[in-house]
Amino acid sequence: MIDAMRSSSPGRDADTLILCYHAVSARWPADLAVIDDRFREQLQWLVAHGYRGVTFSEAVRGGASVPTVAITFDDGFRSVFEQAAPLMASLGLPGTVFVVTDFVDSGRALVWPGIDCWVGGPYDRELRAMSWSEIGQLEQAGWEIGSHTVTHPRLTTLADDALARELSASRAACERSLGHPVAAIAYPYGDVDARVVSAAADAGYATGAGLPPVVGPRAALDWPRVGIYRPDSLSRFRLKVSPLVARSRRSLAPAERALRRVLGT
């Protein structure tokens, strides 16, 4: 079953981009927070070069006859609703947001290892999560809503029962709030292996978004995305999304996997 899920899936390599963002902010200096002006430049460049916007699951299913781009956001920061969504709407681009369900409507900041350093400081407000009402508004505007687990753990480190809970309970929370099935997940930190993929399938997911340093084979439940971050200028963005770089990253994947086996990582 795992081999089948990791085999190549439909889609045209050069014509389909799946990008991963997190937050949008002019003031928050975290790498996760892309500057709003740069975000605008990046999207305008895509539109000017003929890319049509689709959701993550639509991109994974493939079959488009024109270049397509899926703009995805991990975590569920409120800046996605307040800043990213209006700009995307003006350009005719839908999005996909993967939400960490334990924080939605909780009144608590989005906090886990890696961003906990921002708690209590001048940028604390940037850690606010979207509400289910705001998430529902995005869906009504054509966005796809997916799970990003319950608490944002590193899934490969969890015991089987904890892994199953993170996957199943987050999907159930999304479905309860949205009123329909939810079948897409993004793995926190891009931390995924064959056991996590199998558990995601068992939990009822049909598509899964990864974030690998080197792009390997595409599979519906472990689909690679390109991460876009605050330091990415327009020229660096254009390099990241170019078909030539995408092909180079895929060609390096077998060597990278072999090195990981040798090092035991």
C-alpha positions in Angstrom: 0.0 0.0 0.0 2.8 2.4 0.9 4.6 1.7 -2.4 1.4 2.6 -4.3 1.0 5.8 -2.3 4.6 6.8 -3.0 4.4 6.2 -6.7 4.3 9.0 -9.2 0.8 10.7 -9.5 -0.8 12.6 -12.3 0.3 16.1 -13.0 2.6 18.0 -15.3 5.9 18.8 -13.5 6.7 22.0 -15.3 3.2 23.4 -15.3 2.0 22.9 -11.7 3.4 24.8 -8.8 2.4 24.2 -5.2 3.7 26.9 -2.9 3.8 26.9 0.9 3.4 30.1 2.9 2.6 30.6 6.6 2.0 34.3 7.6 2.0 37.7 5.8 3.3 40.7 7.7 5.3 43.8 7.0 6.4 44.1 10.6 7.0 40.6 12.0 10.6 39.7 11.3 10.1 35.9 11.5 11.2 33.9 8.5 7.6 32.5 8.3 6.1 36.0 7.7 6.5 37.0 4.1 6.4 40.8 3.6 3.1 41.9 2.2 4.7 43.9 -0.7 6.8 40.9 -1.7 3.8 38.6 -1.5 1.9 40.9 -3.8 4.9 41.0 -6.2 5.1 37.2 -6.2 1.5 36.6 -7.0 1.4 39.3 -9.6 4.4 37.7 -11.3 2.6 34.3 -11.4 -0.6 35.8 -12.9 1.4 37.8 -15.4 3.1 34.6 -16.5 -0.2 32.8 -17.1 -0.7 30.7 -14.0 -4.2 29.9 -13.0 -5.0 29.4 -9.3 -6.3 26.1 -8.0 -6.7 24.5 -4.6 -4.1 22.0 -3.3 -6.3 19.0 -3.9 -7.1 20.2 -7.4 -3.4 20.5 -8.1 -2.7 17.0 -6.8 -5.4 15.6 -9.0 -3.8 17.2 -12.0 -5.3 17.3 -15.5 -5.1 21.0 -16.1 -4.4 22.2 -19.6 -2.8 25.4 -18.5 0.0 26.3 -16.0 -1.5 26.1 -12.5 -0.5 27.3 -9.0 -1.8 26.3 -5.6 -1.1 28.8 -2.9 -1.2 27.0 0.4 -0.8 28.3 4.0 0.1 26.2 7.0 -1.0 26.9 10.6 -3.9 29.3 10.3 -2.5 32.7 11.2 -5.1 35.4 11.1 -2.9 37.4 8.8 -3.9 35.0 6.1 -7.5 36.1 6.4 -6.7 39.8 6.9 -3.9 40.3 4.4 -3.4 37.4 2.1 -7.0 36.6 1.2 -8.0 40.1 0.0 -5.0 40.4 -2.3 -5.6 36.9 -3.7 -9.2 37.7 -4.3 -8.3 40.8 -6.3 -6.1 38.6 -8.5 -8.7 35.8 -8.9 -6.6 33.3 -6.9 -8.1 30.8 -4.5 -6.0 29.3 -1.7 -5.7 26.4 0.7 -5.2 26.8 4.4 -4.2 23.9 6.7 -5.4 24.7 10.3 -4.1 23.5 13.7 -7.5 22.8 15.1 -6.7 23.0 18.9 -6.0 26.7 18.6 -9.0 27.8 16.5 -11.5 29.8 18.6 -9.4 29.1 21.7 -8.2 32.6 22.3 -4.7 31.2 22.6 -1.7 32.2 20.4 -0.4 29.8 17.9 2.6 28.5 19.8 4.9 25.5 19.4 8.7 24.9 19.3 10.1 27.1 16.6 7.8 30.1 17.1 7.5 30.1 20.9 10.3 32.7 21.0 7.8 35.4 19.9 5.4 34.9 22.8 5.0 38.0 25.0 7.1 40.3 22.9 6.2 43.1 20.5 5.1 40.7 17.8 2.8 38.6 20.1 -0.2 39.8 18.1 1.1 38.1 15.0 0.5 34.7 16.6 -3.3 35.1 16.6 -5.2 32.2 15.0 -8.2 32.5 12.6 -11.6 31.7 14.0 -13.9 29.1 12.5 -16.1 31.9 11.2 -13.1 33.4 9.3 -12.1 30.0 8.0 -15.7 29.5 6.8 -15.6 32.8 5.0 -12.5 31.7 3.2 -14.2 28.5 2.2 -17.2 30.4 0.9 -14.8 32.4 -1.2 -13.5 29.3 -2.9 -10.7 28.2 -0.6 -9.9 24.7 0.4 -9.7 24.0 4.2 -7.4 21.2 5.4 -6.0 19.8 8.6 -2.6 20.6 10.1 -3.1 18.3 13.1 -4.5 19.1 16.5 -1.4 20.5 18.2 1.4 20.8 15.5 3.7 18.0 16.7 6.5 16.3 14.8 4.4 13.4 13.7 7.3 10.9 13.1 8.2 11.1 16.8 4.8 10.1 18.0 3.7 6.6 19.2 1.1 5.0 16.9 -1.9 5.9 19.2 -0.9 9.5 19.5 -0.3 9.8 15.8 -3.7 8.4 15.1 -5.3 10.9 17.5 -3.5 13.9 16.0 -4.7 12.9 12.5 -8.2 11.8 13.2 -9.2 14.4 15.8 -8.1 17.3 13.7 -10.0 16.0 10.7 -13.1 15.5 12.8 -12.8 19.0 14.2 -12.6 20.5 10.7 -15.6 18.4 9.5 -17.7 19.3 12.5 -17.1 23.0 12.0 -17.4 23.1 8.2 -20.2 20.6 7.9 -18.7 18.4 5.2 -15.8 15.9 4.7 -12.3 17.2 4.8 -9.6 15.1 3.1 -6.4 17.2 2.9 -3.7 17.4 5.4 -0.3 19.2 5.7 2.3 17.6 7.9 3.7 20.0 10.5 7.4 20.9 9.9 7.1 18.8 6.7 7.9 15.9 9.0 6.6 12.8 7.3 7.7 9.2 6.6 6.0 6.0 5.4 4.4 5.3 8.7 2.8 8.8 8.9 1.6 8.4 5.3 0.0 5.1 6.1 -1.6 6.6 9.3 -3.0 9.5 7.2 -4.6 7.1 4.8 -6.1 5.2 7.7 -7.5 8.5 9.1 -9.4 9.1 5.8 -7.1 11.7 4.1 -6.8 11.6 0.3 -4.1 14.2 -0.1 -1.1 15.2 2.0 1.2 18.2 1.7 4.8 17.8 2.4 7.7 20.3 2.5 10.9 18.4 1.6 14.3 20.0 1.2 14.7 18.0 -2.0 11.7 17.1 -4.2 11.4 13.4 -4.8 8.6 11.3 -6.3 5.1 12.8 -6.1 2.4 10.9 -4.3 -1.1 12.0 -3.4 -0.5 11.6 0.4 3.1 13.0 0.3 3.0 15.8 -2.3 6.0 18.2 -2.3 5.6 21.9 -2.0 8.0 24.8 -2.4 8.4 26.8 0.8 8.4 30.6 0.4 9.8 32.7 3.2 10.5 36.3 4.3 14.1 36.5 2.7 12.7 35.5 -0.7 13.0 38.5 -3.0 11.3 38.4 -6.3 14.4 37.2 -8.1 14.9 34.4 -5.6 11.2 33.5 -5.8 11.5 33.3 -9.6 14.4 31.0 -9.2 12.6 28.8 -6.7 9.6 28.3 -8.9 11.4 27.8 -12.2 10.9 24.5 -14.0 14.7 24.1 -14.3 15.3 24.3 -10.6 12.4 21.9 -10.0 13.9 19.3 -12.3 17.3 19.8 -10.6 15.8 19.3 -7.1 14.1 16.1 -8.3 17.3 14.8 -9.8 19.1 15.2 -6.5 16.4 13.4 -4.5 17.8 9.8 -5.0 21.3 10.9 -3.8 19.8 12.8 -0.8 17.7 9.7 0.2 20.8 7.5 -0.1 22.8 9.8 2.1 20.1 9.8 4.8 20.1 6.0 4.8 23.9 6.0 5.3 23.7 8.6 8.1 20.7 7.0 9.7 18.7 10.2 9.6 
